[in-house]
């Protein structure tokens, strides 16, 4: 094939011929996807209903849960539809939309965790300045809504922060991978279960240095910078905790543990992705090559609501009130 106009769709070859197992795979994937959506939506609803949770950290957590639903919806409906497809074909437009959603969600995940780490840093290391730092213009709110002054002012800056996170994430994707839209493709077989940008680039008639540069720039602005900020925040928190009372140490550990586990899991997922695509090991079974880059998309969306829901006391108490004490 000589030009991109002849490639109107891609074929996802990793599905192969699963035979009657497709019914079992379909049920497993569907149950997992529904469970992810229900768990994250339930946490969002609990935070929305309970005004005691209308604080910056929990609002940022809602944004994190929304991103988990976004990432899962970008992947699982395609997997489900392909289970009963004969040719496993997906249009270029759908492929590019899936890429946009996945690679916008990735930096949004890291930067949301970075914002939550910053919130914990201010709360633990500068508790007396917390309201000042998290607030913006105070005059109008203090006059018109004096009883809700602290809540409204703290959440106002958080919503602005969330907007910036998503805008930054979308622009990161556009600046890094928009060149893919204009590539000329000579093949249309993607050896995976979803549209991964690396495999799509390999199908182009010519791969330029721009592909390598875009990967480095995207990894830097989407992973390394927010991860460095998260690491710096928790190093500062650790330094302060070493000098404080045992009770404050326990409180800091309780609030920071879910975030540390989330970041660690994301970091492990990035390592799996990096190994799978940068050092293709022929001895590893094909199933492992398929699952490794999907590790984060499989486990992270379910890890988030359970880690925060069961480890943060205020959310755990809200769960109990919501489930057992509603009339």
N, C-alpha and C positions, 0 to 999 in steps of 0.2 A: 504494500500500500504506500502511495507516494505522498499523500498530504493528509492533513488533519480532517478535511471535509469528508473523507471516506470512512473515518472512524467516528461513528455516531453512538457507539456503546462499547462497554468493556464486558469481558466474561470473567467471572470469579471462579477460577478453576479449583480452588482448595476444597470445595464441597465434595467433589468427586461423586461416586455412586454409593450413597449411604444405604440404599435399599429400604427395607422395612424399618430400619433404625431411625429413619427420618421422623417417624411419629413419636418415638421416645425423645429424640433431641428436641423436637418442637415443644413437647410438654415441659421438658426441663427448662428450656430457654424462656418459655412463656411464663412459667411459675416464678423463675428468677427475676424476670423483668417486672412483672406485676408486684412482686415483693419489694423490689427496689423503689418503685413508684409509691407504693403504699407507705413504706417505712419513712421515706423522706417527706412525703406530703403530710403524714401524721405529725412529724416533728415540727414542720412549718405551721400547721394548724394550732398545735399546742402553744407555740411561741406567740402566734397571733392572738389567741384567745386570752392568754394569761398576761395581764398588764405588768406583772412583776418581772416578766422576762423582756420587757421593752427597753433593753439596754444594748449598747453598741455590740458587745460580743455575741449576743443571741441574734441580733439582726444580721450580723455578718455570717452567723451560722445558717440562717435562713437562705442567704445568698449562696452559700456553699451547697446546701441541699438542693436548691434549684439548679445549680450547675450539675449535680450528680444526675438529676432527672434529665437534663438536657443531653449530657454525654450518653446516657443509657438509651434515650430515644433516638439518638443519632446512629446507634449501632444495632440494637436488638430487633426493631421492626424489619430492618433489612435482612437480618439473619433468619427471622421467622418466615418472611416471604420467599427467601431462596430455598428453604427446605423442600418446598413443593414445586419448585421450578425445574423445568426439563433442561434448559440451556444455561441457567444461572447468569443471565445477562442483566446488566444494569446500564442505564443511559449515562452519557457523559455529564449531563446536567445534574442528575442525582448524585453521581460520584463527586462532583465538585461541591455540591451542597453539603454532602456528608463530610468532606474534608474541611469545609469552612466551619461547620458546627464543631467537629472534633478538635480542630487546631485553634479554635477560638476558646473552647472550653478548657484546654490544657493550661494556657497562661492564666486564665481566670481562676483556675483551681489554686495554682501556686500563689498568685497575688492576693487571693482571698485569705489564704492561710497566712501570708505575710502581714496583711492588715490585722488579722486576729492576733498574731504574735506581737505586733506593735501595740494593740489595745491592751494585751496582758502586760507588756513591758511598762506602759504608762501606769496601769492600775497597780502594779506591784512595786515598781521602782520609784514612781512619783505619784503616790495616792492623793496628796494634797493638791496637786495640779491637774488631776484627771479631768474634773469638770471643765476647767478652763481650757485645756487642750482640745477636748472633744466638743466644745461649744463653738458657735459662730456669733453672729449678731444677736445681742441679748435684749435690746431695748423694747422692740415690739412685743416679743413673747412675754417678757416680764410684766408688761402692762396689761395685755389682753388675756393671757393665760398664766397667771401667777402660780396656780396650784400645780400646773403641769410643766412648769418652766424647765426643770432639769431634764425631764424625759424628752420633751420636744426638742430642746436645744442639742442634746447629745445625739439624738437620732437624725437630726437634720444633716449634720456633718457626715454621719455614717452613710446616709443615702447618697450623698455627693461622692463619697469615697467609692461606693459600689458602682455608681455610674462611670467613674473614671476607670475602675478596674475593667469593666466590660468594653469600654471604648478603647482602652489601651490594648486589650487582648485582640479585639477585632482588627485594629490597625497593625498589630504585630503579624497577624496572619496575612493581611493584604500586602504589606511591604515585603514579607519573606517569600510568599508562595504565589503571588498573583501572576508571575511569569508562566506558571504551569498552564494557565488558561489559554495561552497563545502558542503552546508547543505543537509541533507536528508529530503525529504518532505513526509509527510503522507497524506496530503490533497492538493487539487489544486483549491479550490474556494476562490477567492479574492473578498471580499465584498466592492468593489470600482469600479470606472470607469477607473482607470489606475493602474500601478504596483507600489504600495507604499511599501517601504522596511519594514515598521513595520508590515504590514499585511502579507507580504511574510514570514517574520520570524515566525509569529504565525502559519504558515502552516507546519513548520518543525517538525520533530518527537521529537526533544528535544531542548528547548530554554535555552541557557546557560547564565551566567553572562556577557559573552562577548558582548551580544546584548545591555545590559544596558550601559556597558563601552563605546562601540562604539558610542552610541547616545550622551553620555555626551562629549566625545572627539570631535566628529564632530560638535556639537553645540558650543563648546568652541572655536575651531580654525576657524570655519566658520561664526559664528554669534557674539558671545560675544566679542572676541578680536577686530574684525574690528569695531563693534558697539562702543566699548569703545574708540577706536582711533578717530572715527567720533565725538563722544561726546566731547572728549578732545579738538579736533580741533575747534569745534564751541564754546566751552566755552572760548578758547583763543581769537577767533574772537570777541565774545561778549564783552570780557574785553577791547579789543582794541577799538571797536566801541563806547563804552561808553565814551572814552576819545578823540574822534575825532570830526570833524565838521559834521554838519547835512547832507551836500552833500555826504560825504564819508560814513556816516551811511546808506543813501538811496541806494548808489551804492552797499554796502555790502549786504544789505537786498535783493536787486534785484537779485544778482548773487547766493546767498545762499538759497533763498526760495525754488526753485525747488528741491534741494538736501535734504533739511530738510523735505519736503513733501514726497519725495521718501523713505527716511529712515523711516519716521513715518509710512508710508503705509506698508513697509516691516515688521516693528516691530509689527503692528497690525495683519498682516498675520501670523507671527510666533506665536503670542498668540492664534489665532484661531486654528492653527495646533496643538499647544501644548494641548489646552483644548480638542480638538476633539479626540486625541489619548491617552492622559494620564488620562483624567477624562471622560470616556464615559458615557454620561448622557442618560439614557434610555427614558426619557420623551421627548427628542428632536426628531423630525421627521427624518426619514432616509435621506430625501432630504437635510436637514441641515448638517448632518454628511458627506454627499458627497461634498457639496459645500464649507464648511468651510476650509478643507485643500487645496482646489483649489483656494482660494480667491486671493492669490498673483499671481498665474498663469493666472487668469482671468483679473485682473485689472492692475497689475503693468506694463505689456508690452504695454498697451495703455496709461497709465499715463505718462510714461517717455517721449515719443516724444511730447506730447501735453504740458506738464509742461515746458519742456525746450524750445520748439519751440515758445510758446506764452509769456513766461516770461523773456527770455533773449533778450535784445534789439538787439544785434548784429545778433543773429539767426533770429529774427523777420524781421529785415531789409534785411537779405539775402534771406529769403522767398519771400519778396516782389520783390526784384530784379530778383530772379530766375523765378518767375511766371509771372510778368507783364512787365519786361523790357528786356527780351531776344528777340533778333531779329531772 
